[in-house]
Every structure is written in C-alpha cells, then in structure tokens.
Amino acid sequence: MTVLVDFLAELWLYVAGALTVLLAILASGHAILYKRDSRAAVAWVGLIWFAPVVGAVLYAMFGINRIRRHASDLRPVGRRLSGTAPLLTDAATVLATKVDGNRDHLIALGTLVDQVTRRPLTDGNAIEYFVNGDEAYPRMLAAIDGATRTVALSTYIFDHDASGLAFADALDRAVQRGVSVRVLVDAVGSRYSWPPMVGVLRKRGVRVARFLPTYLPWRAPFWNLRNHRKILVTDGRVGFTGGMNIRRHHQQSTAPGRPMRDMHFEMRGPVVRQFMETFAEDWAFTTKEVLEGPDWFPELAARGAIAARGITDGPDEDFEKLRWTIQGAIATARRSVRVVTPYFLPDAAMISALNIAALRGVTVEIILPSRSNLPVVQWASNAILWQLVKRGCDVYWSPPPFDHTKLVVVDGAWTLFGSANWDPRSLRLNFEFNVECYDTVFGGKMEALFAARRDAARGLTGEDLDRRPLWIRVRDGIARLFSPYL
C-alpha cells in the first residue's frame, strides 16, 4: 500500500509538472502570436515562465487585450444602429471650403482619418466648451431636464456623492416624465464609491447596466478592458463628451479633497448621431437591446460651421484607430503640435513622431501635471521625457490642481478632445471616444486656452532631468519597465 501511495504521489508530481509546462507554452504562445508590442510580449513571456502558473493566470486575467463584440449580430444585416441614412461625403470634399491655402495639408489628414475610422466627417456642427464640472455639470443637468424623448448616458465613474446624486435626481425626473433613459456605467468604475450608484439608479426606476462585469471567473480575461467613454446625448440632438466622469472632484466650488481640473464639450449638429451611434453599440453589446428609431436618431440639421467626426477606439474592431489618427496628425503638422494630457506614456513610435516633427521645425509643446494622482505612472513618464526634451520638444509641468484635461491642437485648426489619454491603457486597452474638429476659430480658442495653461506652468529642461538624484532616476526607470501594464 505504501508503495502504491508513493507511486501515485510521484506520478502526480510528473502530471503537475507537465500541466504547468503545457500551461506556460499555451500562454506564452498566445502572447507571442497576439501581442503587437514586442516589449509587452517579452515581459509577459518572462513572467509566465519565471512565475509558473501564477504568471499564466495573470496573463489570462490582464494580458488578453482583445474582444470581439459582435455588435453586427445585434442588428439586421446591412444596417447600422443609427438607421438607414447614407454616409455623408468624404473629408476632402467637406474640407475643400473649410481650410485656407496655409492649412490645405489638413485635407490629407481628413482623408487619412476617413480610411482609419470608416466614419464620415460631418459638416455643420456647433460646439461649446466648459472648464471643470462647475461649468459643465449645470449644462448637462439642464439638458437632461430639458429632454422630452430620450437620454443616453455613458460614463466610466459615477460616484455616490453630491455630484452623482444631482445626476441621479435629474435622471429620476426624466423617467417620471416618461422619457426613455439608458445609463451605462463601467463595471470597474462603478465601484469607485459605496454604495454603487448602479443600485441607487435601479431603485429609482432608471434603466442602467454595467459594462463587462468582472465578478464571475469566466469574465476574468476582460477585467483589463474598460469602457472609459464619457457620452451624454439628449433627444438624439445634444451631445456631450470630454474627460469628465461624474464625481465631485471635478467641481472646484465644492472644495473637494482631491480636486481635478478638466474640460467637457457640448456639440449640436450631424456629429451627434455618431455620439448616439457609439452609445447604442455599447448598449446593445451590454444588454442586447437595440436602440433605433427617430426618438434616438432624429434627423439632424446643421447648427454651425465646424467639420467634426467621432472617433471610437477600443480592443475590438476599432483597435488603434485613435493612435493612428494622432500619429497622422503629428506627421501632417507644419506649424505646431500642442498636447495636454494627464498621463503620458507614449510608445517608441509616438516618441519618434513627436521628435521628427520638432526636428522639422514644428513647435511641439506638451503640458503634464506636476503632481499626478497616479505616482507610478508619473515616475514612468519622467523616465522617458529626456527623449523628447533633448530633441527639441517643449515639456511643461502644470501646477495643482491635478489637470485631467485631454486635448490636442495641430496648426491652430485641428482639435482632438475626448476620453483618451496618451498611455497604453487608453490607446490599446480601453474603449474610448474622441472627437476631431476642423475649424480655425475653435482651434484658436483652444490654442489660447493652451497658452494660458502653458504660461502658468514650469518649463522642463534636460538639466532638470539630469539633476534628479540617482535613486529617483532608478525608481523612474524601474517604473518605466512596467509601462505595458500601466
């Protein structure tokens, strides 16, 4: 009997060892085949083999960064969720009368984004911008209160605080008026406060859903794939988007303990259909309910003179569309590239694009927070800044409060804003929504806003980076090694 027990114990060791090796082979094989970034592939393969079983489990949870959402299966073949309206004309035609001789190179950028997004550039849009929730939230709440047919709201974070409850009250009032309300909150973002607002909204009769819940074991591979979009559409006619979640940190008047500066934008005109289309795709994927018809997608007349387009990005069929758009904008620039972002971890290709633009004589200016709410991300960012500063790019550190704004302005005529940051999580993992605008008047306003923030910031030099103590440089360098995971 003892011999049999010893034999079975030894056999189990061999079986366990074989299964461990097989698991490592399968996981590392997946990383080698599907990781486009060689640095990420090497990092994951190393973790898988040097941390047996644990590495493979971590890869399954956090390393599988693609998902096929099959949104097309949720609607009749040949129709988009936005209805049967034909695509508008191509960007070159729209921009022919929008840009002067000094900016006709932007027509090439519009054509590029045509091919990347397969979405039309729309004409006849109006836009307003708001700084902080003190300006944005009242306009958003007024839009909800003014809705007569539909409200669609998507957000990453919906906190249970004074700001969140103000939105819950407005959504509740809309439901009581008979308005069709749909609210989509990311499953991870919904847990930033307690009790979660999802439950509060459900108790009030608001139709709410969580994007990619992760509490079930078979959902673990999607834990890292988050819906970071911020979209509000009322009656299919008024659209809001930008960088703000719904939380009191964005309202300076409430004196929050961790204040955030940010921007949000209100748009009217044909581009709002693309806001609503993006929400409808996400809602259909999450709930299987298809939103269509004139209540959600009314006919939209021109409301202004701005050419604009919504750009969806995510680890699905929209993979890297925003990254290609930004790189195309940098390559197209002739005069200036101005960037505001809270998190800055560009890959080697993006760094090269910025450096080449600076070497061509383009003014490249980047504003980053002097103190981030995510220290490890800031350490990793600091470790790469020398590659830009020493090639002619100008980097500035803005003073507190923490600036969560996401903005790009090229040549004073092309503006990009929305939910995406300049880091691997936004550009490779998250579902994001941004808007590109072609307009010199609006671009000029954004350049003026940028200049005001630049003038209040501190310029960073190569000497500043070289003077960092050795231990800080080592710390930052180690943090940079984890860039693929940040």
N, C-alpha and C positions, 0 to 999 in steps of 0.2 A: 504493500500500500504506500509506504514511504517513497519507494522508487517511482511509483506512478505519479505521486504528488510532485516530486522533484522534476519528473519529465514534463508534466503539464506546466509547471512554473517556468521551466526553461523554454518550452515551446511558446508560451505567452510572451516571453521577452523577445523572441525572434519575430513573432507576429506583430507585436507592438512596434518593434524597430522597423519592420518592413512597411507597416502602415504609416509610420512617421516619415520615412523616406518618400513613400508614394505621395503623401500629402504635400511635402515640400516640393516635389517635382511638379505636381499639378499646379500649385500656387505660383511657383517661380515661372513655370511655363506660361501661365496666363499673364503674368507681369511682363515677361519678355515679348509676348505677342501683341499686347494691347496697350502698353504704356508708351506713348509717343515721346515723352521726355526721357532721354537715356539716363539722366541723373535720378529721376524717380524710379526707373526700372532697377538700376543698380542698388539704390537704397532699399527697395522692397526685397529684392532677391537676397541681399546681405542679411536683412532682418529675418527673413523666412528660414535661412539655413543656420544662422547663429543663435536663433531662439526657436528651437524646434517646437512645433505645434502652436506655441504662442504666437510666433511670427506669422504663421499661416492663418490663424484665427484673426489676428489684427488686420491682415491683408484683406480677408473676406469682409471684415466689418468696415474698413476705411479705405481700402485701396481699389475697390471695384467702382470706378467712377463714371460708368455709362449706364444709361437706362433707355430702353425703347418704350415710349409711352403709348404707341398705337392709337394716337388720337384720331387717325383717319378711320379706325374701326368704329368710332362712335358717331359717325355722320354718314349720310348717303354718299356713294362714290361720285366723285366729280364735283362735290360742293364743299365750300369752306363754311366753317361755323358762322362766318359773318354774312352768309347769304349768297345770292347768285350774281351780285354786282360784278361787272367785269373789272379787271385790273386797270388802273389808270395808266397814263402814258409813261414812257421811260424817263429816267432822270435827265438825260441830255436834253430832251425836249422841254422839260419843266424848267431847267436851269438856263436855257438859252436866253431868256429875258430877265433872269434874276441876277446874273453876275456881270460885272463890267470887264473891260479888257484887262485890268490888273488882276482879276481873280477868275479868269476863264479856265484856269487849271483845275478849279474845283469841279468842273463838269466831269473830268476824268475820275475824280473821287466819287461823284454820284453814280457814275457808270459802274465803278468797282463795287459799291455797296449794293447796286442792283443785282449783280451776279452773286455776291456773297449771301444776301438775305432772301433773294427771290421775292421781295416785297416792294410794292411801288412807292416812289417818292410822291407825296401828295402836296398839292398847292392850295393856297387859300386859308392858311391857318393863323390863328391869333394866339398869343402867349403872354402870360404874366408870371413873374417870379416872386417868391416870398423867402425872406430870410428868417429862419427859426420858426418854431411852432407858434410863437406869438403872432406871427403874420399868417402862417399857412393854416393852422387849425381852425380859426374862425371862418375862413373861406370854405374849407372842406365841410365843416359842420353846416354852414349856410346852404351849401349845395345839396347835402343830404336832406335838410329840412325843406328845400325847395323842390325835391323830386316828386313827381306825380305818378310815375310808372315803375321805374326800376332803379336799384342801387347795387353796384358791384364793387366790393372792396377786397383787396388782397394786400396782406402785409406780412412781414417776417415776424415782427414783435408787436403784440397787442397787450400792453401791460394793464394789470389791475391796479390802477392808480387814478388820480383825479382826471388826467387827460383821457385815459382809456374809458373811464365811466362817462365822460362827456360824449364820447363817440357812441358808447353803448346806449345812452339815453336817446341820441339822435336816431340811431338805427331802430330802436324800440318805437319811437314816434312814427317813423316811416312805415313800419309794419302795421301799426294801429290805423294808419291812413289807408291801408290796402295796397301799399307799394310792394312790389316783389323785390325782396332783399336777399342777396347772396354774399356771404363773407367767407373768405378763405385765409386761414392762418397757418403758417408753417408749424409742423408738429414740434420741432425743437424750439422755435421762437415763442411758441405758446406757453412754454414752461419757464419763461424768464421772471414771472411773478406768480404769487399764490394768493388766493386760488386762481386757477387759469381763467381767462376771460371767455374761453370757449364755452365752459359750463354756464357762466353768467348769461351769455348771449342766448344759449339754448333755452334757459329758463324764461327768457323774455319773448320767446317765440321767433327768434331770428334764425334763419337757415344758415348754419355755419358748418364748415368742415375743416379738418386738419390735413395738411399736405404731407403725404408719406409718413404716417405714424410709424414709430420705431420700437414700440414696446414688445412686439412679437418677435420671436427668434428668427423667423424666416424673413423678417424685414431688416435684419441687421446690416446686410450689404448696402442698404440705402441710407444708413444713418448719416453719411457724409454728404448726401445730395439734398441740399436745402433750397426751398423756394424763397429767394431773397428779394423778390419783386415787391414794389410798392405802387399799387394802382387803385385809383378810385374813379369810377365812372357813374354819373347820374343821368338817368333817362337816355343813355347812349349818346349824349351830346356834349357833356362837360367832362373832361378827363384831367386827373391829377397824377403826377408821378414825380419822383426825385429820390432823395436819400433818406427821408424821414420815416421812421417807424412811428407807432402810436404809443408815446410814453412821455412822462413829464420832464424827462431830461432835456427835451428839445425846447421847452418853454422857459426862457430866462426869467420871465416875470414871476415864476413860482419859486425862484431861488432853489433849484434842485441841488442836491449834494454833489452830483457829478454832471454839471451842465455840458451840453453839446451844442455847437454851432452847426447849422445845416441849411440846405436850400431845398425848396419844393417848387413845382411848376404847375400852372393851370393852363390847359390848352382847349381850344374850341376850333372846330373845323373838321375836314375829312380825316385827319390823322387820328381822331378819337376813335374811329372804327377799329384801328389797329390796337388801341388800348383794350377795347372791349373784346376783340378777337383773341388777344393774348389771355385775358381773364377767362374767357369761355373755354379755351383749350385746356387751361389748368383745372377749371371746374369740372369739365367733362372727364378728364383723366382721373380726378379725385373721387367724383360722385357718380359718374356715368350719366349724369343729367346733361342734356344738350340744350343750351340756351340759344334760341333763334327767334326770328320774327321782328317786326318793327318796334316793339317795346324795347328790345335790347339793341337792335341795329336799325335805327331810323335813317332816312335819307339825310345827309349832312351837306348843307350849303357852305360856301366859302364865308369865312368870318374875318379874314385878314389877308396878309400878303406874304406869309412865311411858308417856304417849302420845308416839309418835315416828314420824317419817317420813323416808325417804331422799330427797334432792333431787339429781337429776342435772342437770348443766349443761354445755353444750358448743356448738360451732359447727355444730350439726346440728338435728335436730328439737327439741332441748332448749334452743335459743338463748335466752339472757337470763332463763331461769326463776329463777335464783338472784338476779339483780339485782332482778327484780320482787318476789321474796319479801322481800328486805332492805328495799326501799322500802316495801312494805306493812307490815312490822314497825315501821319508823320512824314511819309515819303513824298506826299504831294505838297507839303508846306513850302512856301517860298519866303515868307517874312517872319512868322512867329508860330511857336507852339507853346501854349500856356496850360498848365495842368494843376489842378487842386485835387488831392486825394488823401484820405485818412490813413490808408495802408498802401505801402509802396514796395512791392517785391517783384519787379519785372524780371522776366527771364532773359537769357543772353541775347535772343533775337530782338527783344524790345529795347534793351540797353543799346545794342548796336544801331538800331533805327534812330534813337534819340541822339547818339553820338554823331552819326553820319549827318543828321540834319544840322547839328551845331557846327560841324566842320564845313558844311556847305554855306555857312553864313547865316543860317536861320537862328533867330533868338529862341532858345529853349529855356523856359522857366518853370520850375516845379515848386509848389508850396506844400509842405508837410507839417503836421503838428509837431511842436517842440516836445510835447509830452503826450504819448499815446495812452489809450485805455487798455492796450494790449502790449505790455512791455516787451515780451519775447519777439513779437512782430517788429517792433521798433528797433530792437537790437539787430535783428537780421537785416532790416532795411539799412541801418547805419553801416553795416559791413560792406554794402555794395555801392554806397554813394560816391566813394572816391572814383569809381569807374566813370561816373558822369561829370563830376566836378572837374576832374583833370583833363576832360576832353572838351570843355567849353560850355557845358550845361550849367545854368544857374539854379541852385537849390536854396530854398528859404525855409526857415523854421518859424511857424506862426505861434504867437503867444497863446496861453489859455484864454478862453475855454477850448477844450478839445474840438477841433474842426473836423466834422464828419462829412463835409461837402465833397461831391464828386462832380468835377467839371473839367472839360477840355475845350479850348478855343484855338482854332487854327486860322491864321491870317485875318483875324477880326471878322470873319464871315461864316465860318463853320463852327457850330457849337454842339457838343455832346454832353448830355446830362442824364441822370437816372440812378439806378441802384448799384451799379458795379464799381468795385474798387480795382486798383492796379495790383492784384495779387493772384496767386494760383487758385485760391478758393473761388474768387469771383469769376475768373476767366476760364476755369476748367471744371469746377465742381458745382457751383450754384446755378440755379435758374434765375436769370437776371432780365431786366427790361430797361433799355435806354432809348433815348430819342436823339436823332441828329437833326439839326436845323441849319438851313442855308439862308442867311439874311444878315446884311451888314449893319442894320440898325440894332437888331437884337444882339448880334456879335459885339458891336461897340459897347453896349450896356454891360455885357459880361466881361469885356476887357477892362472897363472902368472899375467894375467890382473887384476883378483880379488885382488891378493896380493898387486899389485901396488896401487890400489884404497884404500885398507884397510890401507896400511901404511901411506897414505896421510889423512886418516880420524881420527876422535877422538873417542876413545872407551867410551862407556856409562856404568856407574856403577849404582848399586842400590842407592848409596849415592847421585848421581846426581839427580835421580828421587825424592828421599825423600826430597832433599833441595829445590825443587820448592816451591815458595810461595803458600800459601793456595788458593789464588784466582785463580792462574794458574791451580792448581790441580782440583779445582772445575770446572773451564772453560773446561779443558780437559775431565773431567768426564761427563759433560753435552754433549759435542760433541760426546763422545762415545755412548751415548744413541741413537744417530741418525745414527749409523753405518749401520743398514739395508738399509738406504736411500742413503748413500754416494757412 
